[in-house]
Amino acid sequence: MSEDRILQEAISAIENGQRARARDLLTRLLRQDQSRVEVWLYMSAVVETPKERIFCLENVLKYDPDNETAANGLVLLGTMPPDERRTAVRPFNERKRAESEIFDAQGDASGTGKRAFTKVPTGQMLSLIFASLMAVALIFVGIFGNPFYKPGANAAGSGAPTATIRPLGMLGPTSTTIPTGTPEGGVPTDNPSKPTALSFFVSETYTPTPLYVNTPHPNNEAYEAGIRSLNSGNYGQAIALFEQALDQLDETDDDLDIRYYIALAMLYGGDLEDAKREFDLILQEDSLFAPAYLGRAKARLSMQPNLNVAADIYKAIGIDSEYVAAYLMMAEFRLERDEPEEAMPFIMQLVDFAPDNAWGQHYLAEAYLALGESENALEPAQRAHELDVTLVRNYFTLGRALVENGRAREGYGYLDLFLRYDENKDNPMALYMFGRANQAYGNHAEAIANFEKAYSFRRNMYDMSHYWAVSLVATQDYERALERVAVPIERIEGWFDPYLVRAQAYFYMEEYAKAKETIEEGAEFATDAEQLANLYFWRGLIYEELGYPNIAQDNWNALIEMDPEDVPRDYLLEARSRVTPVAATKTLVAATKTPLASTPTRVVTQTPTP
């Protein structure tokens, strides 16, 4: 069989869920030629452990150092920082150890050297399912679109899912909608013009939480098979198996847990009315069955997204005060309704008894950001990322926290990766934050494009108009800058920075009287050291142009008398030159009228949530 035919067989095996066969075929190809990048990429989708995936992706970079797919995969696997796009190849000994874990020699005395992949314990099955989906989505769907897509193969697969409801055993945020285009087998099919978002596959944590309800049913093979089908997303099959399991129970056996799983399979499969009815029946028999309250809340919320289901979530928490999934659902329920004050007590309780839950830390960061306490949001956002680098939604939260804490350059990589893979491509806040990160790097054209796109989706981000104006001034588009900066001046009271940008625009347009009027109007709002330094510097420039050297000298002297650590070095040098006779050359600004790279960062009023 030719190498191309073997590769096609391997791809077909992956498509049909035959991962062991795919591994065997890909291994044959790699024995013949270890430099084939595409083979290593496919292999990374079917190996069993994160260490093996890392090894495969590093081999991709070994033979193709510019491969963005492998670089992004290593970012999500935690071996490469988000702001890098390359990784050093690991030392030879470490690589050999990794290789030995992938290829398990099973040759005989004849030296044939036949190899097979190491088997993984059954207990790791849930994490392997997740890992496989993550790798496939990352390498083929997230970057190139779905290479397994066949027109007409699945009529239901008309588009990428907007959200997913997950089995109880896999903790994550509760969804308010049911996925579309998800066949019974649980693997979504894609519209080739719109790749499935990576977050659909990687929203689970590394280590799935054990099932909340896991009553042992010895010798009931249908029950065990039903659990496996449920967790693999084969909901129709799971229902059939659970119904078989019910038939196998003795009259004295408790059947509520099996009926609960039938209701869950209905919920995940989109049979919302049937699921709700089953949860109702379960609760009629046992009013202290906490998971059923949560399941019913999910079903009701999926049918009516604006419905208040807090009572059911409260009931579940009241029954089990350490029910992690219930706290997570309450956190998201409140945060989605812009109720961070109501969400915070539940989040704080959650992180108290489950501090290593990545979603709990993520929601804590989101709540702090919603409350305007960005300084408190950074630590939990970083902690969530440490706990689970595959939590794509936290890339936005961490990037935003970094930007709002004056570390926009550090936030760039996280926001970039989030926008690559988030299914909500019209996320205006993410675009706004990414614009500020681009601005911090001096990428003003890119920043303006980010701001414009964000504005097309949401128009009440008044503080964004200030940063938008900063980049417009930097690109010498002064008229538009004046239009944009008028918004925060009118809408946000007591913020100096927009007045400064308006004064700068007038200054570069040589309308010095208007520049003076604007800077003086906003002077009373300059309170911190950065703002005072800008006030004195630009006052000095403006008053010199207006022919008031004494007032200009007062401002230069005030700037010089500030703590040098609070004043930009170029400001100090300019001020010192202007308080001496040689200052008349006006070396920095007046001769060229080129915009300075001054980017005020302080925000007084946070963007309101609509």
Secondary structure, 3 states (H helix, E strand, C coil): CCHHHHHHHHHHHHHCCCHHHHHHHHHHHHHHCCCCHHHHHHHHCCCCCHHHHHHHHHHHHHHCCCCHHHHHHHHHCCCCCCCCCCCCCCCHHHHHHHHHHHEEECCCCCCCCCEEECCCCHHHHHHHHHHHHHHHHHHHHCCCCCCCCCCCCCCCCCCCCCCCCCCCCCCCCCCCCCCCCCCCCCCCCCECCECCCCHHHHCCCCCCCCCCCCCCCCCCHHHHHHHHHHHHCCHHHHHHHHHHHHHHCCCCCCCHHHHHHHHHHHHHHCCHHHHHHHHHHHHHHCCCCHHHHHHHHHHHHHHCCCCCCHHHHHHHHHHCCCCHHHHHHHHHHHHHCCCHHHHHHHHHHHHHHCCCCHHHHHHHHHHHHHCCCHHHHHHHHHHHHHHCCCCHHHHHHHHHHHHHCCCHHHHHHHHHHHHHHCCCCCCHHHHHHHHHHHHHCCCHHHHHHHHHHHHHHCCCCHHHHHHHHHHHHHCCCHHHHHHHHHHHHHHCCCCHHHHHHHHHHHHHCCCHHHHHHHHHHHHHHCCCHHHHHHHHHHHHHHHHHCCCHHHHHHHHHHHHCCCHHHCCHHHHHHHHHHCCHHHHHCCCCCCCCCCCCCCCCCCCCCCCCC
